[in-house]
Amino acid sequence: MDVHNVDLTISAVDPKQYPKTKWPEIALVGRSNVGKSSLTNTLINRRSFARTSSQPGKTQTLNFYNIEDQLYFVDVPGYGYAKVSRSEREKWGQMIETYLSSRDQLKGVITLVDGRHAPSDDDVQMHEWLKYYEIPTLVVATKMDKIAKGKWNKQESLIKKTLDLSGEDKLIMFSSLTKSGKDQVWDWIDNITK
């Protein structure tokens, strides 16, 4: 998709605040600082529309980005960040689960993992949860520019094995620096939102 018009419609914490449109929605989930904002900015051809932060745990709401009055990207709070209180984490967990399990407009989830490492226990748990709810999921391994191209296959195997990905599960290696993987991510979004 050629993106020219993007707008942050609302930062929501409650279903009553979700947009009332019937546009398809794609949620982006992953650990804090895994690169959700960088992926979003790359997909929408902006430098810093979605705020990147050096401070993990910054996103505390569901941020609905209107893309060309055709679909929403929904930036979900990052998980696995220790400095947030337990009660705060539980509140986020509830908010995220409510959205992911009950939103009719949600067509798929892009789950981001740091391509430099094996997926964390939180990543595995999120992937299993999405599978349980039968939500179409694309796994995107971020920060691949930080790994020598010759080691990509090894990392890809590690991620597939850790997340127990099967033949029909999709994994895309991505770099916001080189834009590698951007077109494949858009292809998946286009197919899932038709």
Secondary structure, DSSP 8 states (H G I E B T S, - for coil): -----EEEEEEESSGGGS------EEEEEEBTTSSHHHHHHHHTT-SSSS---SSTT---SEEEEEETTTEEEEE---B--TTS-HHHHHHHHHHHHHHHHH-TTEEEEEEEEETTS---HHHHHHHHHHHHTT--EEEEEE-GGGS-GGGHHHHHHHHHHHHT--TT-EEEE--TTT-TTHHHHHHHHHHHT-
